[in-house]
Amino acid sequence: MLRVFTWMTYLNNVEENGETSFAHYGASVKPEKENSNLGT
């Protein structure tokens, strides 16, 4: 069994464009300062 764990913390805000896209899950996240995203 293989598990993948992802942790991302955004260090600043992005004013225009720029999202992190998770195409496999059909989701995207807009970066906001000091926001963390966890995924498995």
C-alpha positions as CSV (number, residue, x, y, z in Angstrom):
1,M,0.0,0.0,0.0
2,L,1.3,3.4,-0.9
3,R,0.1,6.6,0.8
4,V,0.9,10.1,-0.3
5,F,0.5,13.0,2.1
6,T,0.6,16.7,1.0
7,W,0.9,19.7,3.2
8,M,1.0,23.2,1.8
9,T,1.1,26.5,3.7
10,Y,0.7,29.8,1.8
11,L,3.1,32.5,2.9
12,N,1.4,35.4,1.2
13,N,-1.8,36.4,-0.7
14,V,-2.1,36.3,-4.5
15,E,-3.9,39.4,-5.8
16,E,-4.6,38.1,-9.4
17,N,-5.2,34.6,-10.8
18,G,-3.3,31.8,-9.2
19,E,-5.0,28.9,-7.6
20,T,-3.7,25.4,-6.7
21,S,-5.7,22.9,-8.7
22,F,-6.3,19.3,-7.7
23,A,-7.6,18.1,-11.1
24,H,-8.1,14.5,-9.9
25,Y,-10.6,15.7,-7.3
26,G,-12.1,18.5,-9.3
27,A,-11.1,21.1,-6.7
28,S,-9.0,24.2,-6.6
29,V,-7.8,26.4,-3.7
30,K,-7.3,30.1,-3.7
31,P,-4.1,31.0,-1.8
32,E,-4.7,33.0,1.4
33,K,-1.9,34.1,3.7
34,E,-1.2,31.6,6.5
35,N,-3.7,29.1,5.2
36,S,-2.7,25.5,5.2
37,N,-4.1,22.7,3.1
38,L,-3.7,19.0,4.0
39,G,-4.3,16.1,1.6
40,T,-4.0,12.4,1.5
